[in-house]
Amino acid sequence: MRRFQGGFHRGVRVAGAATALSAVVLAAGCSQVSVEQLPLPGGANLGSHPYTVHVQLENALNLVPQAAVRVNDVPVGRVKKISLPDNAWYADATVLINGDVKLPANATANLEQSSLLGEKYIKLAAPSADASPQPLANGATIPLARTKRNADTEEVFGALSMLLSGGGLPQIRTITRELNKTLNGREPQIRDSLEQLNKLTSTLNTNRQAIVDALDGLNRLSSTVASRRGQVDTVLTDLSPGLQVLSDQRGQLVQMLQKLDDLSEVATGVLNKSRDNTVADLNSLSVVLRKLSDSGRDLPKSLQILFTYPFTDEAMKAVKGDYLNGYLTVIAAPGNDCVIPPVKETVEKKKAPQLRALAQTPPAGPLPTPCPANKPASSPAKTAPSPTNAPQQVGPSTPAGGTGNGSGGTDPNRPALPLPTLGGN
């Protein structure tokens, strides 16, 4: 007899049940409804807005319609129908759940038994971790991956009977006897093995993080190799002809290595014999390198102006618009640093008081040494031109042996001064 739950109270009177049964029979007689079509009593209170959920079960043994659906051992629904989908190897249980019960979208289902000889029911629960924030919607399906079942009483008793009836005890006795024979007289070795095993497990436990990191690295390496499978295949395919060529030229490679060994012996002999000369050359070269290192600061600067000569950056500073300032420094040769005596006054100077006053003004500072008079005895005296006939050239004349600029000639009273040699053009 089925136990009534939900809407029916345990204290229903017999008279009330008889009256309800009579009404059902009368209704069935009037409308010709079969007994199979009558709704079964029992089950939890579904409320006014229940929702439907499909539960996939690998084995629905002893689960019948109207079975309870519980959450935390509280009835919240009932099984409406159990069916076998087409081309499927699992049972599909359609359950109705009270609309006020909220479950996550990734809820789990378990087929359990109420007692040792009780009925089957479906237990719904939220996952132990990573519960979905979305609720379990109407018409949702709990797949096989999130369903399981407990062992039946028949399975437990069958396994126990197999063990007690000789199914496993003789094997256990044989195993124990053989272990005694194996361990007899080898206790120290077994104890040492257990100690070594303990050390091994302790070392593995200590390096657990390193082992995990190594496994993660191996996983990444495997993923990289898997993603580049085409390249690895190409390398392996192209490597085979190269290995074949090396195999064919093995003799030549061996001969080359032998010749290289002979060359190394000759090179060693040459270096040993020329060691002193090589050391001397290196010592001599060190002086050059040291001087080159000392000029390392000026060398880059000279390279900067090498390709800009003669118009370097410093030369461009003298260019003012469309003209170039030039500076010339003339240094007299040693022994010729005297001052040439001035020429006689001319008529023009006599007629110019301002110029005569300027000429009579002594210069500031120490006076230079005048050059000595150099009058050759053999040279005849020349008559100076009359002031009225030809004017004298104002300014110094050219040195002896030189040529004047027009009216000026050579002066026998002046010493012959060598002209300084200027470099360049």
LINJO-V237302 format. One record per helix or strand of 3 or more residues. SS is the DSSP state (alpha for helix, beta for strand). FROM is the first residue (numbers start at 1). TO is the last residue. If there is no record, write none. Layout:
# LINJO-V237302
SS;FROM;TO + SS;FROM;TO
This chain:
# LINJO-V237302
alpha;14;31 + alpha;35;37 + beta;51;57 + beta;68;71 + beta;74;84 + beta;91;97 + beta;108;113 + beta;120;125 + beta;140;142 + alpha;144;146 + beta;147;149 + alpha;153;167 + alpha;169;183 + alpha;187;206 + alpha;208;227 + alpha;229;248 + alpha;250;273 + alpha;275;294 + alpha;296;306 + alpha;313;316 + alpha;347;350 + alpha;353;360
